[in-house]
Amino acid sequence: MIRLNKIIKNVLTKIETEGYEAYVVGGYVRDLLAGIFSYDIDICTNATPKELLTIFPNASSKNLGGIEFKIKEYHIEITTYREEIKYKGRKPVEFNYINNLVLDLQRRDFTINAICMNSKGEMIDLVGGIDDLSNLKVKMIGDTKKKIEEDPLRILRGIRIATILNFNLDSIFYKEIIAHKDLLLTLSKTRIKEELDKILLSNNVKKGFNLLNDLGILNILEITSWEEIVPVKNLEGMYAQFKMNLELPFTKEEKNNIAAIRRIIGSNHVDKFTVYHYGLYLSLVAGEILNIDKKKINKINKELPIHDKKEINIKANEIVNVLEIDYSKKIGIILKEIENLIISGKIRNRKGDIIKYLKEHKSEW
């Protein structure tokens, strides 16, 4: 028996007081037994969504029969027991509400995600999830082949859970993944990215990528050059460390940041020009991958004479007057040279010093 959090206990008790069953189920219970705390709570019940809304009138309705709401930092989803009849595009398009916990658990994915906990903190395990948790095993409930065909995302979800918890895949699940890995190409790029994100941010990312490689999934996802990956708690930094031909839904800023971090890593160093041109944030991310002390990078940033070309103490019209030339693209080239000289410390960012340099090199322009 586990001492249940008061907020969760109160939600379960409210449902039970109205004469219905209610159990916490899924990742929260799994993680709790594994010593991991979460604020995402899934509850299953024999109360229908309509009945749940009378108990929790401020909740929002969810697709596929359920409600959701927040209490402080907790995000709570409550779903009605159901039996899924027909899938289309990895979503059940036909299902029935039922009054049977056992049948509801049979529709779920993994045994370790189907351990239930009541309002007293007692565990109800009807599918062998506690044994699989003890044996560090990710095992599918029921017909593994059918479950994967219903929803191929379960392949990546299983690998993600095994990665995060440092578990192994059940032998049957492992074989069926190899046989059906091509089904991953039917998934949306958004769903693939969501699971990859979680694998990449795990402390066991190398285990996850080795597993993806052994199963042949890296080939399916067109991922290469991942062997030297260094775990960092930054998604852009993680994606910058391998090549991927499959185009994922990154924002323009994310794409630019990934490309920039990749260039810094490729240069294998972080100096004053790196920090100036790419900024402190990207330099720190790349520096962590390159095992460069962040204090050193922060010191470089602090000592930069300028952090933006707008800070250069001379204007285009002043350059024109000093050099007695017309406005042209050449002004941009001159400003660029001055910028580099200031960053390198060869001239100070003072108008007098810059004018003196321009006069001394007037013949070159």
Secondary structure, 3 states (H helix, E strand, C coil): CCCCCHHHHHHHHHHHHCCCCEEEECHHHHHHHCCCCCCEEEEEECCCHHHHHHHCCCCEEECCCEEEEEECCEEEEEEECEEEEEEECCEEEEEEECCCHHHHHHCCCEHHHCCEECCCCCEECCCCHHHHHHCCEECECCCHHHHHHHCCHHHHHHHHHHHHHCCEECHHHHHHHHHHHHHHHHCCHHHHHHHHHHHHCCCCHHHHHHHHHHCCHHHHCCEECCCCCCCCCCHHHHHCCCEECCCCCCCHHHHHHHHHHHHHHHHCCCCHHHHHHHHHHHHHHHHHHCCCCHHHHHHHHHHCCCCCHHHCCCCHHHHHHHHCCCCCHHHHHHHHHHHHHHHHCCCCCCHHHHHHHHHHCHHHC
